[in-house]
């Protein structure tokens, strides 16, 4: 069959949108049939359409990384079942080395046949509430390898020739603590795809097979050409990012992940060489998680007005990674916490590096966004209802602040870039299903990353066991508890850390009897307060309370450039305290919360002078190297830095004081002044980090002290770790 047929533009537009809608319908249908709150309340699932050879055509709008890895899964099934794939077959797997992100992401993928020929694939993946293993919810805190986690199932036929296999379902459900919910989810995946296949056959009946096959190739070609064109207009250069991943569930250790992004011509190269070796606990991800981590960011950034075609996108980028590392682990590494750890951290690296690249583009600089939702702060609660019936629930309330943008603050307590249709669960629905009581859910002040535009503030909530005399098991699998994950961009500071508190034997019952409801942890009297580690387990007894603090979004630009009236407004509506307004922004308010303009001006000037006084220069660097004339502006670098034509080569110049910083082909941070600051000074919640090993490094203009770059590494790391440098032709263009 000739797939090189070229469809006219009208037919192409009609049919590509029809396929788009079919994939969206598959996701909506699967979500509505599901019996899991994680799916129908929060959207922890996704759907995809793929070509006959397993190249992604459309990724759904839920958790992007889940369906982005279905390419790996379908291609694994094709290899494993070579010659044994028939019309009416459907395949089930949760194995990370066959394409699942972690064991709880059970997927069903299915070939679409027409007259004996496989012409496409579909897939639906859902996070299952529990698939067995030593811990309720299957987040295997304490596991050292795959043998100590939940069972893995390589691809098997769950439907063979149109016949549902009860024997396979029995094996699948036998290990689960939530077998009924999992059984309903399985039927949701199967039935939604059965409808999807009929929708696809309708297109073939109406337009013919040759048109249907040509349509798929034309979609991939259209997205590929569009992405390559978009990338080609970005400046060439090398952009670095690093991030930390804490506590692997066994070892309380901080792991480092590295990325070197090279933009050259029409291609992007993502090189993760130097990332730490795979961990001894369950935070690793396999190659599927690496792919999902990369594409979950690139789809919204590069394909914001294009079909989210995995097959097209992967043809435009190169991914380099060493086997046996934390985001490309080898069997039998533990991976049950992969999605919200190594895979998420991979996305954070891509997000950080792409923000630097976009900031150097006149065309796309307004698409820059600082990190938001850098990682989850979640727990599974499990135990018995008052009736004795078991329950397991993953609390998906983990919602932080959105990253700041070039033109506005980050959105407060929002969703996230990598899961556009992910939602926060309904409190009343969760309380109706499980023996817990929400005492409040609110925005937490002083959590936003400071900047000219601040990040969004985060969420705080309080839960207590309610309606059961039994103890409740709590399994925590959080990240960003010992370091800020939501970094700022172009001088913006990182958002707050995340933490959990356990308040033991409180006076809550007495308060409720008096008609009082606590509004924060300080309102309660507790026998003791415990602070769980990022990965930890505990038991909640009646009267105990769990308090969850999520992280704020990263900021954009120097906080000392923020409009004082915006700071004043944040203080008035309770998103920022007056002491932090002065500490972070240099904004001084009087007793009526009016801005003291003169005092604010003096405060900001003093802070800039302190940066100049305390700042350290890269060894051997002198101002005399930077003295040269400048011509026209070539590129922006965020808002307060630009690249100009110099006497000898393009140079960086501060837009605040016009100081020439140095050649644009040198690493930016080595041209700036370095000032270090404890993370505890950025947010009150950061003081809960017991032994801070992480510092905030601020890189400032040596002429005026304007903050141009910031990072949050371990204090032992090289203070001049590479940041970015641009590559110019001999003409400087």
N, C-alpha and C positions, 0 to 999 in steps of 0.2 A: 504494500500500500504506500503510495507516494504521499509523504507528509510535508513535501516542500511546496505544496499548493499555497498560494498567497490569497488570503481573504480580502475582499474589499473592506474599506474602513468602517462602513456602516454595519456590515455583518459582523466584523470583528468586535466592534464596540458593543453591539447588542449581545453577542454570545459570551464575551468575556465577563460582562456584568451579570449575565444569567448564571454562569458558573460560580461567580463570586457569591451570588444570592443563594445558590444551591448549597454551597459550603456553609454559609451563615445559617441557613435553615437547618442543616444537619446539626450544628452546634446548639441552636435554640431547642430543637426537638430532644436531643440527648439530655440537655439540662433540665427540661421540664419533666421528663420521665424519671430522672434520677431520684433516688430516695435519700441522698446524702446531703446534709446541710452544707458541707464543704463545696459541693457542686452547685446546688440550686440556690443557696444563699450567697455564696462568695464567688462562684465562677472558677473553681479550681479544676479546670479541664480545658480541652480544646479539640478542634477538628481540623482536618486537612484533606485536600484533593491533590493527587499526584499523577504523574504520567505512568505509562505501562512499565517503564524501567525504574521507577521510584524517584523521579525528580519532582520536588514540590511545586505545585501550581498556585495553591492558595492556602494560606495559614489563617486560622480563625482569630477572633479578636479577644480571646480570653487569655490564658497564660501562654505567652508566645513560645517560650522555650520548650513547652511540652510538645506541641505539634511541629515545631521547627526540627525536632529530632526524629520525626516520623520518617524522613528520608532514609536515615540510617537504618531504621527498623524494617521498612519495606525492602530495601536492598538486601538486608540480612535474610529476610524471609525468602526472597527470590533465590539467593545463593543456597540456603539450607534446603529448600524444597524444589530444587531444579528438576523439572519434568513431572512434578507432582502437585501442580497448582491448577485447579479446575474451577469451572463455573459453579458458583454457590459455596465456595470455600471462604472461611473467615479464620483469621489467625489471632491467637491470644499470647501475650508475653508481658513480663515485667522485668526482664533481664537487661541491666544497663549495658552489657557487652553485646546486646542485640538491638539496642536503640532506645530502651526506656531510660528515663533520667535517674530514677531510683525505684526501689522495689514496690513502692506504693502507687506508682504511676502505671497501672495496668492499662494496656492499650489493646484494641481490636482493630486490625487492618484487614482490608478485603479487596480482592481484585474485581474489576468490572469487566465482564465478558460481553462480546457481541459476535454471534455466529461462530463460536469456538475460538475467538481471538481475544486475548487480554488487551484492553484498550485504555485502561486507567486503574488507579487504586484510590481508595478512600481510607480514612482512619479517624478514630475517636479515642482519646486518652483521658482518663479521669484519675484524680488522686483519690485512692480508696482510704476509708477511715482507718482500716486495720487489715493487714494481710498476714498476721502471725508474727512470730519472733518473741524475744524475751521481754519486750516492753509494749504496753498498750499503745496503740497507734502506730507501732512498728518503727518509730524513731529510736534506733537501737543505741541509746546512750550506754557506753561501756563496751560496745563490741569492738574487737580488735581485727576482725577479718570477716569475710563473707559467711563463714561457717557459724558465726555467732549472731547472725542477723536473721531476718525473715527469709522464708524459702524463695528461691528464684525459679522461674519457669521459662526456659527457652521457648521459642515460638512453637506452638502446637495448634492443631486445627480444632477450634471450638465449634465450628460449623463445617461439615464435610459434605460437599455436593448438595447443600441446602438442608442438611439434616443436623439439628442441634445435638451436640454430644454431651449427654448427661454425665458420662463417666469423667470427662475432662472437667466439667463444672464441679463435680464432687471433689476432685483433687484440689481445685482452685479454692473452694469454699471451706475445705476441711480445716485449714490452719487459721482462719479468720475469727476474730472476736465479734465481728459485725457482719456475719454471713448473710443475713437477710438484706441488708443495705447493699452489700456487694453483689448479691444475686440480681437485685433490681437494676443496679448500675450496668451489669453485664447485658441485661436485656435492653437497656437504654442505648448502649453502644451498637448492639446488633440491629435493633429495629430502626434506629435513625439512619443507619447506613443502607438498609434495605430500601427505604424510601429514596435515599439519595441515588442509589443505582438506577431506580426507575426513572428519576428525573434526568439522569444522564442519557439513558436509552431513548427518552423522548426527544432529546436533541438529535441523536443519531437518526431516528425515524424521520424527523422533520427535515434535516439538512444533509444527511448522508454521513457515512463513516469517514470518508476522506476529509470532509469539512471539519469533523470533530477532532481528528488527529492533527490536521493542519492548525486548528485553533490552539491546541496545546503548545505546539512549537512556536507559534506566532506570539503567544503570551510570554513565553520564556525569552524570545528574541526581543520583544518590545521592552520588557523590564530590564534585560541585560543592556540594551543600547541606552536606555534612559539613565540607568545607574552609572554606566561608564562615562556618559556625557556629563553627568552631575559631578562625578569624581574628578574628571579631567579639568574642571573649572576651579578646583581647589588648589591651593599652592602646594608645590612639592616640599617635602620636609620629613623630619623624623620627630616623633612625639612619644614621650615616655609616660608611663603610669605605673605606680606600684600600689598594692593594697595588702592589708593584713587579714588573716583569718585566724580566729581564736579558738582555743579549747576544742580538741577533736572528739570529745566525749570520754577520752581515757587520760590524755595528757593535757595539762593546763599550759599550753604552749602557743606562742604566736608564730604563725607561718606567713611567709612572704610570697606573693604572686607578682610577677613582673610582665610588662608588655612593652614592646617597642613597635610602634605603628609607623610604617613607612608609606608615605604617599608618593607615588611616582607615576606620572602620566595618567592613565585610565585605571590604575590598579591600587588597591590597598593591601598591604601585607601586615598581618597580625602575628608577631613573633613573641611567643611566651617563654623563650629560652631563659633559663635562670630561675624559673619558678621552683619553689622547694619540692623535694621529693614527697611522694605520697605519704599521708599521715598514718599514724598507728591507730586512728579511730575512724569514725564513720562519716567524716566530712568530705571525703574525696568524691570526685565525679569521673566517670569514664569519658571516652571520646564523645559520646552522645551529649553529655553535659557541657563539654567544651564547645561543641557546635551550637547547642542551644543558647549558651551564655553569650556567644558572639552575635548571633543573629537576632536575639531578643532585643538588642539595642539598635542594630543596623536597620531593621525593618522600619521602626518609627522615624529614625533619623534620615535614612536615604530613600525610603519608599513611602514617605508620608502621603503622597498622591498617586501611588502605584499599587498594583496588586502585590501582596506579600508572597512572592514566589521564591521559595527556598532554592529551587533548581537554578533560577536566574541569578540570584544573589551570590550563591557559592561559586558561580562561574566568573564573578568579578573580583573575587578576593583570594588571597593566599593565607593559609593558617599554618603556622609552624609551631610545633610543640614536641617536647621530649616525652617519650613513653615513661611511665612510672612516676610522673609528677602529680601533684595534688589535683590538678584539673585535667589530667589525662592518665588516670591510674590504670594499673594492670591487675588482672585477677591474681589472687583473691582479696583485693583490698575491700575494706568495708565502705559502703556507699549509701546507706539508708538516709543520711542527712545531706545528700549531694545537692539537691535542688536549691536549698536556701543557704548553702555554704559555698563549695567550690564553683558550682555553676553560676550562682549569683555573683560571687566575687569576680569571676571572669567577665561578666557583664559590666561590673563596676569599672574594671580596667578599661574596657572598650569605651564606656561612657565618658570617663575622664579624658582619655586621649582624643576622642572625637570632639569633645568640647574645646580642646586646645586648637585642633585643626580648623573647626568651624569658625573659631574666633579670629582666624587669619583670612577669612573670606569675606569680601565686601558683599557678596550675594547671599551668603548663608549665615552671617554673623548673628542675625536675629533669631536663628534656630538654636543658639547656644543655650543650654540649660545645665545648671549645677546638679550634682547628684541628689536625688531624693529616693527614698525606699532603697537604701543601700543594703539592707538585710532585714530579716524578720526578728521579732521578739515574740515568740509563740510558745504554747504549751499544749500538751494533751492532758485532759483530765479524764480519769477512768475509775470506775468502781461499781457500786450497786445502788439502785434506786431503793426507796423505802420498802417496796414490794419484794426486794431481793433480786429483781431483774438486772442484768449487767448493762452498763452503758460505757461508751467511749466517744469522746468528742475532741476534735482539734479546734482550738480557739483561734480563728482567723481574723481577729480584730486588729492585728498588727498593721496599723496605718500611721505612717509618719508624715512629715511635712514635705511638700514638693520642693524641688530645686528652684533657686532664683533664676530669673531670666534676664536678658539684657535690657529689658524695658519695664519689668514689673517684678514684684515680690513673688516668691513661690506660693503656691496654693496651700492653705492651711489644712492639715489633716485630710489629705487627698488620697486618691488612688495612685497608681504608678505607671510609668512609661512602658514597662515591659508586660503589663497585663491590663490593657485598656478597659476591659469590661469586668474586671475583678471588683467585687463589692464587699462592704463590711456587713456582717450578719445582723439580722434583726434581733434586738435584745429579747423581746417578748417571745419570739419563736424559740430561741435557744433555751430560755427559762422554762418554756412549756415542755421541752423534750428532755431536759437534764436537771438534776437536783442542785442547781446553783442559783444565786441571786446576784444580779448586777446592782451595785450600790450607786455607781455613777459611771459615765463615760464622757470625757470632756477634753478640751484642748489644754495642753500643758504649757504654761508660760516659760520664757527663757530657754527654749530649746532650739530656736531657729538659728541657723548659721548666719552670722553677721555679714553685712556687705552694703554697698550702695543700694542694692536691692537684696533684702534678706531672704533666706529660705522660709518655707512654711513651718509653722509650729507643729508639734507632734500631738499624739493622742495619749491620754492617761485613762486607765480604767481600773475599777476595783470590783472583785468578785469574792463571794463567800459561799461555802457549802450551805445548802438550804433544802430542807424537806427529806433528808436522809440521816439516819443515825450512824451510818457507816463512814469510815475513813475514805478519803478520795486520794488516789495516786495522781501525782503531778509529774510529768516528764517535760523538762524545759529543753528547748533546742534553739537557743537564741544566738545571734551574732552581734557584733558591735557593742558588746558590754564592757570591753576594756579599752576601746579605741573608737574614735568617730569614723563611721563608714561613709557618711554623706559629705564628701569633700566639697568645698567651694571651688569657684573657677575665676581666673583672672583677678586674683586678689581677695576674693570672697573667702570667709572662714568656714570651717566645717560645722555641721549641726551637732547636736548633743549625742552622747552615748545612749545606749538602751540599758535598762536594768529592770529587775523584778525584786519585789520585797515580799516577804512572808511575815505577816503579823500574827504572832502566836497568842492564843488565849486572850482575846481582846474583850473589851466591854461593849461590844456591838449590841448584844441583846438588851442590855440596860438602856442604851441610847435609843434603840427602836421603840422600846416600851414608853419612853418619854416623848416619842414623836420626832426625834432628831435623827437626821441622816448625815453620816460623815461626808465631808467634801474633799478630804485629803487624808493621807496617812497620819498627819499630825493631830487630827481631830480625835483620834482613838487612843486609848490606853492599852498597851500590850505588855504581856509578860516578858516577851523578848522579840527582837526583829532580826530576821535572817535574810541574807542577800545571797540567793543562789548563784552559782557559777553560770557561765553561758550555756553549758550543757550539764544538766544536773537532774536529780530526782528528789522528790520529797513526798510527804503525806500531809494532806490537809484534813484536820479534824474539825468537827462542828465548833464554830466560834473563831476559827482561823480565817485569815483574809489574805488574798493574793492581790498585790498592786502591780500593775504593769505600766512602765514608762517607755514609750517608743521614741525614736530619734527624729530630730528636726532636719529639714532640708538644708543643703549647703547654700552659701551666699554667693553673690556676684559683685565683684568690684570692692574697692577699699571701703570699709565701714565708716571711715571719717568723711567720706563724700556723701553719706546718706542725708537726705533732706531732714532737718531737725523736726519739721512738722509731722513727718511720717513716724519718727521715733515717738514723738509726743502722743500721736494717735494710738500707737501700739501700747503705750503705758496706760492710757485712759481706758482702753477696752480690755486690759488685763493680759495681753500677749507678751509684754515685756515689763520687768520691774524697773523702778526708777534707778536703783543702784546699777543694774546691768546696762541701762541706757547710757549712763556715764562711763561705765567700765569699757563697753564695747564700741560706743559711737561718739564718746566725748560730748554727749548732749546733757546739759545741766538744766534741771527743772526746778522751779520754786515750789513752795508749799501748795500752791493752787494748780500745780502741774503745767504752768505756763513755761515756755522756753525762755531761759535767760540767755539772750543772744550774745551779750558781751562775754559772759563767763564761758559759754560754749565755744566761742571763737578762741579764747585764750587756752581752753582745755585742749582743743584739737591741735593748735599750734605747738603746745608743749609736748603733745604725744608724737608729733612728727619730728620735733627736735630730739626727743628721746630715742626714736628709731635711728636717726642719723648718728647719735652719740654712741648707742649700744651696738649698732650693726657691725658685723664682721665682713670683710671682703675676701674673696677667693685669693689664695696665696699668689703673690707675684703680680696681682692686677693693680694698675695705677690709672688715675684719671687722665694722665697725659696720653694714654692709648686711645682715648675716646674723642680727642679734640680734632674734629674735621668738619668741613662744611657739609651741608645737606641740601638736597634738591627736592624734587617732587615726592609726594607720599605715594608709596607703592602698594602697601597693604595695611589693614588694621591689625592689631593684636589685642583683642578685647577692646576696651574703651579708652584706657589711659596709656596705651602704648601703641606706637606705630612703627612701620618699617619705611624708611626713606632712602632715596638714592643718595649715596655718599660719594666722597671724592674718589675712593678706591673701590668700594663695594657697598651694597645695601647695608644699612645700619638700623639698629633699634634706637628710637628716640622717645623720651617721656613726653606725653601730651600735656602734662601739668606744668612742667618747668622748661621744656624744650631741650633738656640735657641729652646729648648723644651718649648712649650706654655702651655701644660696641658693635662689632660686625654681626649681621643677622645670621651668619653661618656658624657662629659660636653658640654654645649652650646658654640659654637665656639666664638661668640662675647664677651662673658664674660671673655675670656682669652686674649683679645686684648686691645689696647689703642684706645680710642674714641676721634676723632677730628671732630668738627662741622664746616660747611662752608655755607654761604648763597648761595642759588641757583643762584642768580644774577651773581656770580663770574664764573659760568661755561659757560655761553653763553650770548652775548649781548642781544639777544631777550628775555632772561629771565628777563631783567630789566623792561619789559612791564607788569610784574605781579605787580599790584598796591600795594597790601598789602600782602607781602609774609608771609604765615603761615608755609611754608614748608622749611626744612633745608636739607642739604646733610650731612649725617653722614658717616664718614670714619673710618674704624676699621683697625688698623695697628699693625704690629709686635712690641712688646715692646723691642725687641733687636736691630733692625736695622731701624724701621720705614717704612718698606715696606707695602704698602696698600694691604690688603687681602680681604676686604669685604666692601661694601658700600650700603647705602639705602637712600631713600628720603621721610621720613615721616613728619607728623606734628610736629612742635617743642615741642608740649605739650606731645607727646607720650613718654613712658618709653624708655630711651636711650638704655636699655639692652633688648629690645624685643627679643624673641627667634629667632635664625637663623637656626641652624642645630646641630645635634649630631648623632653619629653613634652607632650602637648596635653590640657588638662582643660577640662571644661565650667565654666560660671560657678559651679556648686555645688561644684566641686573633685572631683566623682566621676569 
